């Protein structure tokens, strides 16, 4: 059974940075893609970024140039580096493993003065 545990969320001022981590267990991490999603209050969950087993990345238009997804296969961990944060980035951020359709419990990010 795959377990995903996110960490690194918190309160940050506009223009600030955060680095989210998603530690995984129970699956063959290195040969599968991973993704980050987010859900803002009153809105649907949306895709933020994906990373393939080979390191190829895709980003939502709203975060291109500000967010970077990466992975460390030795640590079975995927990261989301978030820079130049805006109030509209406020959401709960979720890690997702498509190959087993597993979600983490999420980590909240609040961008506010």
C-alpha positions as CSV (number, residue, x, y, z in Angstrom):
1,X,0.0,0.0,0.0
2,X,1.4,3.3,-1.1
3,X,1.6,6.1,1.5
4,X,2.3,9.7,0.6
5,X,3.2,12.3,3.3
6,X,3.5,15.9,2.4
7,X,5.3,18.5,4.4
8,X,6.7,22.1,4.2
9,X,3.5,24.1,4.0
10,X,2.9,27.2,6.1
11,X,2.3,30.9,6.1
12,X,4.4,33.1,3.9
13,X,4.3,36.7,2.7
14,X,3.7,37.6,-1.0
15,X,6.9,37.3,-2.9
16,X,8.2,34.6,-0.5
17,X,9.2,31.0,-1.1
18,X,8.3,27.6,0.3
19,X,9.6,24.1,-0.5
20,X,7.1,21.3,-0.3
21,X,8.2,17.7,0.1
22,X,6.3,14.4,-0.5
23,X,7.8,11.3,0.9
24,X,6.5,8.0,-0.6
25,X,6.6,4.4,0.5
26,X,5.3,1.1,-0.6
27,X,5.8,1.4,-4.3
28,X,8.5,1.5,-7.0
29,X,8.9,5.2,-6.9
30,X,11.7,5.6,-9.4
31,X,9.9,4.2,-12.5
32,X,6.7,6.2,-12.1
33,X,5.5,9.7,-12.6
34,X,4.3,11.9,-9.7
35,X,2.3,15.1,-9.5
36,X,1.3,18.0,-7.3
37,X,-2.3,19.3,-7.1
38,X,-3.8,22.1,-5.1
39,X,-7.3,23.0,-3.9
40,X,-8.2,26.6,-2.9
41,X,-11.2,27.3,-0.6
42,X,-14.4,27.0,-2.6
43,X,-12.6,25.8,-5.8
44,X,-12.0,22.5,-7.5
45,X,-8.7,20.6,-7.1
46,X,-6.3,21.6,-9.9
47,X,-3.1,20.2,-11.4
48,X,0.0,22.2,-10.5
49,X,2.9,20.2,-11.9
50,X,3.9,16.7,-13.0
51,X,7.2,15.0,-13.3
52,X,7.9,11.8,-15.2
53,X,10.2,8.9,-14.3
54,X,12.7,10.4,-16.6
55,X,12.5,13.9,-15.1
56,X,10.3,15.5,-17.7
57,X,8.0,18.2,-16.3
58,X,4.7,19.9,-17.0
59,X,3.4,23.0,-15.2
60,X,0.1,24.8,-15.0
61,X,0.2,28.1,-16.8
62,X,-0.4,29.9,-13.5
63,X,2.8,28.7,-11.9
64,X,5.2,28.5,-14.9
65,X,8.4,30.3,-14.2
66,X,7.7,30.4,-10.4
67,X,7.4,26.7,-9.3
68,X,9.8,23.9,-9.9
69,X,9.0,20.2,-9.4
70,X,11.8,17.8,-8.8
71,X,12.5,14.3,-7.5
72,X,15.1,12.4,-5.5
73,X,14.7,8.7,-6.4
74,X,17.2,7.6,-3.7
75,X,14.9,9.2,-1.1
76,X,11.6,8.3,-2.8
77,X,10.7,11.9,-2.5
78,X,9.2,14.5,-4.8
79,X,9.5,18.3,-4.2
80,X,7.8,21.5,-5.2
81,X,9.9,24.6,-4.9
82,X,7.6,27.6,-4.9
83,X,9.0,31.1,-5.5
84,X,7.4,34.5,-6.0
85,X,4.3,33.3,-4.2
86,X,1.1,35.2,-4.6
87,X,-2.1,35.3,-2.5
88,X,-3.8,33.3,-5.2
89,X,-1.4,30.4,-4.5
90,X,-3.2,29.9,-1.2
91,X,-4.5,26.4,-1.1
92,X,-4.0,22.9,0.3
93,X,-1.3,21.2,-1.8
94,X,-1.6,17.5,-2.4
95,X,0.9,14.9,-3.7
96,X,-0.5,12.3,-6.1
97,X,0.9,9.0,-7.4
98,X,-1.0,8.3,-10.7
99,X,0.2,4.7,-11.1
100,X,-1.6,3.7,-7.9
101,X,-4.1,6.6,-7.8
102,X,-3.0,7.5,-4.3
103,X,-3.3,10.9,-2.6
104,X,-1.5,12.4,0.4
105,X,-3.5,14.2,3.0
106,X,-2.2,17.6,1.9
107,X,-0.2,20.5,3.4
108,X,-1.7,24.0,3.6
109,X,-0.1,27.0,2.1
110,X,-1.2,30.5,3.0
111,X,0.2,33.5,1.2
112,X,-0.8,36.7,3.1
113,X,0.9,40.0,4.2
